[in-house]
Every structure is written in structure tokens, then in C-alpha cells.
Amino acid sequence: MSASKIKIRSTSGLAAVLFATFISVLIGMVALVVDLSQSYTYKSKLKSACDLASLAAVSQLANSSDIGTSKTSALNYLNDNLAATIPGFLPLNLSSTNLTIQVGTYDTSTSAFTWDEATSSPNAIKVGYIYPVMTLFADYFMISTINVDAISIAAKQPAGKALNGTSFPLAIDDSTLSEALSNGNMLTLVQTGGSRNSHFTAFDGTADENTITQEINYFESGAGTQTPLVSLNDGFTLNNAGSSITSVYSNTSEGSLEGMSFIFPIVERSGSTVTVKGFIGASIDDVNTVGETISITIMPSYIDNNFGGTTIAGSVPITDPQEKSLLANGLSLVQ
């Protein structure tokens, strides 16, 4: 056999080996891409389920006696969401491996969650889960599962921000909180004279009565103008007294507001401006368009589920424990 034939056969054998190696690597890469893509999809589903479970659970967390109920609620929401999005998912229980449901406290100043189920003032819940995703092709390389994980932490505390379309355009003096505590959480809101304890405002620099009326119409029928986002320490101009207030009342429907619940900003007044110090949730008991007063009942720890909603954003400057207990709460994902 000639040397040239031996060389050809040797080269063709090497090419076959290289081709087989290339095919193996290509299959491996395809397997890796497909299975990683599937893993990212499952991770997204897992994160969404943990988010919903933690938010639902923290909304039920008022004090230490609610810890057990809150954890069970988180578990139920997690099971329901994963069963709806992951084929063949088997329900978990509180002692399941790879599942974390912890209640504790969240400090906004340090952005830190502390697991503490002995605390008397829990305000946060952590939900985490590691799910083994069965591989489609990577099993060819002895990889049968890829673990994906998600962690969510939701916190609840006095609201620091009211989203668009949430704040009723009537700011209430912070001095009224102590009055409400001694009067069964009820207040009569007055906008003129020496008894003035509240102020119509459009949450902008003009406090125009037409804008205020349009914002009230939004809460009456949904056809007016949404109030803007309102946050702690925001400052606003107050409405002019006298005829402008009469104009607002004359364009307000008593029946459409009475019995409804709204978020009101609690403010500190200085001259013709106010600064937001917190929020309360209250039901409107009576709108007196002739006497120009509005009667409300504060609902402690209220959470807005009717309009835009409230979230946490910093710490409210109201420190008296009883007054602070009247404030509306906000819920937020903090991780």
C-alpha cells in the first residue's frame, strides 16, 4: 500500500473523530440552552408565586397572634399559584423540604429582614422555595434536574406613599388624631373658621377649586381627574377659603360619597401650605353641603383595595403609638 493512501485513510479517520466530537459538543450546547431556558421560565413562575404568597400573607399580619394564620395563608397562595402554572406540581406543607416561610420584622432604614416569630410586632414575611426542574436533554449528560429558587419578602407598615388615584383631595391636620382617639375614631372635618382642621387641595401648586372638584368627581363616578401620587414630606398649597369651598361643596354629591372609604393624607400646616406626615383610611359618614362639613370614621391600619393603593416608603414621623395605630398601612415587596 502506498504512503499516499495511508495518509488519506489516516486523515479521514481523524476527521470522523473530530466530527463526532463536534456533534457531541453541539448536542450538549443545544441541551444546555433548552434546559436553561426552561429553568428561567420556571424561575419566573416561582418568583411570581412567592411574590403573591408573601403579599397576601403580610396583609393578614396585624400582631403576633396572626403569625400562624399568615404562614398558612402564604402556603395556600403558593400552592395554588404553582399548581396553576407548573404541570404535575405536588402541594407543599409547612415542613416541606426546600420551603421557607418565615415571619419577622423589616427595617426600612437598613433594608433588613429579621426572622423573629417571638416578636410582638411582626410586619414582614419571607417566602422562598427551591424547585427541582426535570431536564429535557441534559439528562444525556447525567444531569436529571436543575434546581431553581426564588425568595420574596413583603412588608407592611404605616403607608409612606399613596399611588395615583388613591388620596382623596382633602388633607387633615395631624392634630386631629388625638381628637379621634377620644371620640371613637370619629371626626367632623371643617375647612373654614377657627375650627378649621382640614383643607381641600389638588395636590399641586394652585389648589384650584375646579381641579379639586374634578378630583372628587373621580371618586364619585370615575369620570373626573385622578389625584396624583402623594408621598411623605410632599408639600402642597391649600385652597382659598370662602367662595372656593362653597363651590367645591355645591358640586359634590352627598349620596355618592357617603358610606365609601378613602385614603386621606395627614398633614402638618404652615400658613397656606401643608406637608404630608402620613395617611389614614376612613369612611365618609356624612357630607353636609349646606353646613360645609364632612364627617368620617377612621379605620385603623386600613389597607386600600378600592383605588390605586398605598405602599411603604420610609418611616412616618408620627411617633405616638396610639396615633400611629390609626394610620393606614401600605404593603410592598422589599425583595
Secondary structure by P-SEA (a helix, b strand, c coil): ccaaaaaaaaaaaaaaaaaaaaaaaaaaaaaaaaaaaaaaaaaaaaaaaaaaaaaaaaaacccccaaaaaaaaaaaaaaaaaaacccbbbbbccccccbbbbbbbbbccccccccccccccccbbbbbbbbbbbbcccccccccbbbbbbbbbbbbcccccccccccccbbbbccaaaaaaacccbbbbbcccccccbbbbcccccccaaaaaaaaaaaacccccccccccccbbbbbccccaaaaaaaaaccccccccbbbbbbbbbbcccbbbbcbbbbbbbcccccccbbbbbbbbcccccccccbbbbccccccccaaaaaabbbbbbbcc
